[in-house]
Structures are given as C-alpha cells and as structure tokens.
Amino acid sequence: MLTRSAELHPSPRGIEEAVRTRMRRQGLLYGVGRRYHIIVWEPVFWPLVCSPSVRAAQLDRLTGVTGMNAVELSIVPLTAPLKSRPA
C-alpha cells in the first residue's frame, strides 16, 4: 500500500521513511497510560486493494490489537444512520 501511495503522491522522504514512521506509531500502542478508540466505517473493509493473504494478515493484526486493554475498536455499520457523510 505504501508503494501504491508513493506512486500516486510522490514524497521526497520515500517508502523506507514511511515504514519507519508507521512502525514508530505502532509502538505507541504499547505505551503505558495510552488509550485508543478506533472508529471504522464498515465499507473500508470491502475494496480488494491487496491479495487475500495480505488482507488476512491485516485483519489478523487488527483483531490482535483490539485484544489489548489500550485499544477499543468500533465498526460503524453501513446501515447506521449518519448525520454527515464519512470523510
């Protein structure tokens, strides 16, 4: 995904820096005293932008972090009434 994004939106920092930044952010999940509430709209799971094995790994990672005390995941179903459109 980072490679595809870099093709669409070139950055002088490059993919390696983007990976390092993402890994640092993931490290924050393990910090003491932090709490994250992640809200995801159901249709973000629909597009097939990667292979089934990559998608399975991503979903496995997502379910893994939701088991942590610091993380709460909410999925807004497509059928939920919305007061404004998702960004």
N, CA, C and O of each residue as an XYZ file, in Angstrom:
348
protein
N       0.828     -1.188      0.000
C       0.000      0.000      0.000
C       0.869      1.247      0.000
O       0.540      2.232     -0.661
N       1.972      1.215      0.731
C       2.846      2.389      0.754
C       3.452      2.634     -0.618
O       3.624      3.783     -1.025
N       3.779      1.554     -1.340
C       4.331      1.712     -2.687
C       3.293      2.331     -3.616
O       3.611      3.240     -4.382
N       2.056      1.845     -3.553
C       0.999      2.418     -4.397
C       0.757      3.882     -4.059
O       0.588      4.715     -4.949
N       0.742      4.184     -2.783
C       0.534      5.563     -2.361
C       1.665      6.462     -2.854
O       1.424      7.586     -3.296
N       2.884      5.969     -2.776
C       4.037      6.753     -3.234
C       3.981      6.992     -4.741
O       4.436      8.030     -5.221
N       3.427      6.041     -5.485
C       3.287      6.227     -6.927
C       2.282      7.341     -7.242
O       2.466      8.107     -8.188
N       1.223      7.417     -6.439
C       0.204      8.447     -6.664
C       0.600      9.803     -6.094
O       0.297     10.845     -6.675
N       1.282      9.778     -4.950
C       1.652     11.014     -4.251
C       3.126     10.946     -3.864
O       3.447     10.654     -2.712
N       4.027     11.211     -4.811
C       5.457     11.105     -4.524
C       5.874     11.986     -3.344
O       5.389     13.106     -3.180
N       6.776     11.455     -2.538
C       7.288     12.174     -1.376
C       8.803     12.065     -1.368
O       9.345     10.998     -1.658
N       9.489     13.136     -1.048
C      10.951     13.064     -1.015
C      11.467     12.161      0.102
O      12.616     11.721      0.057
N      10.622     11.875      1.116
C      11.071     11.033      2.228
C      11.152      9.570      1.850
O      11.971      8.846      2.416
N      10.348      9.110      0.928
C      10.433      7.741      0.444
C       9.701      6.723      1.304
O       9.220      7.012      2.400
N       9.640      5.524      0.754
C       8.899      4.435      1.382
C       9.576      3.969      2.671
O       8.891      3.661      3.646
N      10.894      3.914      2.690
C      11.594      3.448      3.885
C      11.264      4.324      5.088
O      11.030      3.813      6.183
N      11.245      5.630      4.894
C      10.902      6.545      5.980
C       9.444      6.361      6.396
O       9.126      6.435      7.582
N       8.564      6.125      5.434
C       7.151      5.895      5.754
C       6.988      4.627      6.596
O       6.184      4.607      7.528
N       7.732      3.585      6.284
C       7.672      2.343      7.058
C       8.191      2.592      8.474
O       7.575      2.142      9.440
N       9.319      3.303      8.612
C       9.853      3.602      9.943
C       8.850      4.404     10.774
O       8.658      4.133     11.960
N       8.215      5.392     10.142
C       7.221      6.208     10.841
C       6.044      5.361     11.286
O       5.570      5.500     12.413
N       5.571      4.493     10.420
C       4.434      3.627     10.770
C       4.793      2.692     11.918
O       3.978      2.473     12.814
N       5.996      2.142     11.902
C       6.429      1.249     12.977
C       6.549      1.998     14.305
O       6.202      1.456     15.355
N       7.038      3.240     14.266
C       7.098      4.046     15.494
C       5.698      4.280     16.048
O       5.477      4.179     17.255
N       4.748      4.597     15.158
C       3.361      4.825     15.601
C       2.776      3.562     16.212
O       2.071      3.637     17.218
N       3.055      2.401     15.625
C       2.539      1.156     16.183
C       3.111      0.902     17.573
O       2.446      0.323     18.433
N       4.339      1.336     17.783
C       4.961      1.193     19.097
C       4.213      1.950     20.183
O       4.261      1.567     21.352
N       3.522      3.020     19.807
C       2.759      3.802     20.779
C       1.631      2.992     21.417
O       1.191      3.308     22.522
N       1.165      1.956     20.731
C       0.100      1.116     21.274
C       0.516      0.449     22.580
O      -0.331      0.091     23.397
N       1.809      0.284     22.771
C       2.314     -0.428     23.944
C       2.758      0.515     25.055
O       3.268      0.065     26.080
N       2.566      1.827     24.860
C       2.938      2.806     25.873
C       1.999      2.764     27.069
O       0.794      2.566     26.915
N       2.550      2.947     28.246
C       1.760      2.939     29.471
C       0.888      4.192     29.534
O       1.344      5.295     29.234
N      -0.364      4.006     29.924
C      -1.261      5.141     30.108
C      -1.925      5.647     28.845
O      -2.653      6.638     28.895
N      -1.700      5.012     27.737
C      -2.335      5.444     26.486
C      -3.601      4.648     26.251
O      -3.701      3.486     26.645
N      -4.573      5.285     25.602
C      -5.843      4.642     25.276
C      -6.255      5.096     23.887
O      -6.203      6.290     23.589
N      -6.664      4.167     23.032
C      -7.055      4.478     21.665
C      -8.448      3.937     21.395
O      -8.740      2.780     21.694
N      -9.299      4.768     20.835
C     -10.621      4.325     20.393
C     -10.635      4.518     18.876
O     -10.591      5.642     18.378
N     -10.697      3.420     18.171
C     -10.636      3.434     16.708
C     -12.051      3.225     16.179
O     -12.719      2.256     16.540
N     -12.500      4.130     15.328
C     -13.819      4.031     14.718
C     -13.624      3.858     13.224
O     -12.985      4.683     12.572
N     -14.181      2.772     12.683
C     -14.007      2.440     11.273
C     -15.382      2.266     10.642
O     -16.263      1.635     11.225
N     -15.560      2.818      9.470
C     -16.807      2.647      8.727
C     -16.735      1.324      7.977
O     -15.744      1.061      7.295
N     -17.744      0.500      8.085
C     -17.758     -0.847      7.522
C     -17.254     -0.942      6.072
O     -16.477     -1.850      5.779
N     -17.652     -0.060      5.160
C     -17.213     -0.217      3.772
C     -15.698     -0.127      3.539
O     -15.234     -0.495      2.459
N     -14.914      0.349      4.515
C     -13.465      0.371      4.286
C     -12.896     -1.040      4.170
O     -11.787     -1.223      3.667
N     -13.640     -2.028      4.629
C     -13.171     -3.410      4.535
C     -13.484     -4.053      3.190
O     -12.992     -5.147      2.913
N     -14.269     -3.424      2.364
C     -14.741     -4.026      1.122
C     -13.761     -4.002     -0.042
O     -13.593     -5.038     -0.685
N     -13.099     -2.884     -0.359
C     -12.254     -2.867     -1.559
C     -11.137     -3.906     -1.498
O     -10.501     -4.089     -0.460
N     -10.912     -4.571     -2.600
C      -9.851     -5.567     -2.685
C      -8.600     -4.908     -3.263
O      -8.297     -5.057     -4.446
N      -7.884     -4.181     -2.415
C      -6.698     -3.464     -2.877
C      -5.417     -4.255     -2.638
O      -4.322     -3.782     -2.941
N      -5.559     -5.457     -2.095
C      -4.389     -6.303     -1.864
C      -4.816     -7.761     -2.023
O      -5.996     -8.062     -2.199
N      -3.855     -8.639     -1.959
C      -4.156    -10.067     -2.123
C      -4.910    -10.589     -0.891
O      -4.843     -9.991      0.183
N      -5.624    -11.700     -1.055
C      -6.332    -12.278      0.089
C      -5.404    -12.605      1.274
O      -5.807    -12.463      2.429
N      -4.189    -13.035      0.997
C      -3.277    -13.360      2.100
C      -2.844    -12.109      2.853
O      -2.705    -12.139      4.076
N      -2.631    -11.009      2.134
C      -2.279     -9.746      2.787
C      -3.465     -9.246      3.590
O      -3.299     -8.786      4.720
N      -4.659     -9.330      3.023
C      -5.860     -8.902      3.751
C      -6.028     -9.730      5.021
O      -6.346     -9.182      6.076
N      -5.821    -11.029      4.935
C      -5.941    -11.889      6.115
C      -4.937    -11.466      7.186
O      -5.271    -11.442      8.371
N      -3.721    -11.136      6.782
C      -2.706    -10.687      7.745
C      -3.111     -9.360      8.379
O      -2.914     -9.160      9.578
N      -3.674     -8.457      7.585
C      -4.117     -7.175      8.122
C      -5.250     -7.360      9.132
O      -5.238     -6.744     10.198
N      -6.216     -8.198      8.803
C      -7.324     -8.448      9.722
C      -6.844     -9.159     10.986
O      -7.359     -8.908     12.075
N      -5.860    -10.045     10.840
C      -5.281    -10.716     11.996
C      -4.612     -9.700     12.913
O      -4.759     -9.771     14.133
N      -3.884     -8.763     12.334
C      -3.232     -7.709     13.129
C      -4.280     -6.846     13.824
O      -4.128     -6.509     14.998
N      -5.338     -6.488     13.108
C      -6.398     -5.664     13.678
C      -7.073     -6.373     14.856
O      -7.301     -5.764     15.901
N      -7.388     -7.646     14.688
C      -8.007     -8.375     15.799
C      -7.030     -8.560     16.954
O      -7.442     -8.631     18.111
N      -5.754     -8.637     16.648
C      -4.744     -8.751     17.709
C      -4.663     -7.510     18.574
O      -4.603     -7.614     19.800
N      -4.659     -6.348     17.962
C      -4.557     -5.115     18.760
C      -5.855     -4.805     19.483
O      -5.830     -4.143     20.521
N      -6.991     -5.264     18.965
C      -8.244     -4.997     19.666
C      -8.339     -5.809     20.954
O      -9.173     -5.507     21.808
N      -7.512     -6.821     21.106
C      -7.471     -7.578     22.348
C      -6.668     -6.885     23.437
O      -6.647     -7.333     24.583
N      -6.010     -5.795     23.079
C      -5.208     -5.053     24.055
C      -6.105     -4.141     24.895
O      -7.112     -3.634     24.400
N      -5.749     -3.936     26.136
C      -6.528     -3.060     27.007
C      -6.539     -1.616     26.525
O      -7.484     -0.880     26.808
N      -5.512     -1.206     25.809
C      -5.390      0.191     25.383
C      -6.192      0.501     24.116
O      -6.282      1.663     23.722
N      -6.768     -0.500     23.480
C      -7.422     -0.300     22.193
C      -8.881     -0.734     22.247
O      -9.212     -1.821     22.719
N      -9.745      0.152     21.747
C     -11.160     -0.178     21.593
C     -11.512      0.078     20.133
O     -11.268      1.168     19.618
N     -12.075     -0.905     19.475
C     -12.438     -0.795     18.064
C     -13.952     -0.767     17.936
O     -14.649     -1.610     18.500
N     -14.452      0.205     17.193
C     -15.878      0.275     16.868
C     -16.013      0.291     15.354
O     -15.287      1.003     14.660
N     -16.950     -0.502     14.852
C     -17.216     -0.525     13.421
C     -18.616      0.025     13.205
O     -19.594     -0.512     13.724
N     -18.700      1.101     12.435
C     -19.985      1.713     12.120
C     -20.563      0.958     10.931
O     -19.980      0.986      9.847
N     -21.695      0.285     11.111
C     -22.262     -0.496     10.005
C     -22.794      0.396      8.893
O     -23.197      1.537      9.120
N     -22.782     -0.147      7.703
C     -23.271      0.598      6.529
C     -24.713      1.050      6.731
O     -25.114      2.088      6.205
N     -25.480      0.299      7.472
C     -26.886      0.624      7.684
C     -27.133      1.681      8.768
O     -28.276      2.078      8.995
N     -26.084      2.132      9.428
C     -26.248      3.120     10.503
C     -26.666      4.460      9.923
O     -26.128      4.882      8.899
N     -27.625      5.141     10.563
C     -27.990      6.484     10.092
C     -26.847      7.459     10.401
O     -26.344      7.498     11.524
N     -26.448      8.235      9.410
C     -25.344      9.178      9.571
C     -25.856     10.606      9.444
O     -26.698     10.896      8.594
N     -25.347     11.496     10.289
C     -25.743     12.906     10.218
C     -24.929     13.658      9.167
O     -25.339     14.718      8.693
N     -23.775     13.101      8.810
C     -22.965     13.676      7.738
C     -22.232     12.524      7.055
O     -22.155     11.417      7.586
N     -21.706     12.800      5.893
C     -21.029     11.729      5.160
C     -19.637     11.504      5.747
O     -19.004     12.449      6.217
N     -19.156     10.261      5.725
C     -17.814      9.971      6.243
C     -16.739     10.668      5.408
O     -16.892     10.846      4.200
N     -15.673     11.052      6.061
C     -14.550     11.712      5.372
C     -13.546     10.695      4.908
O     -12.533     11.056      4.308
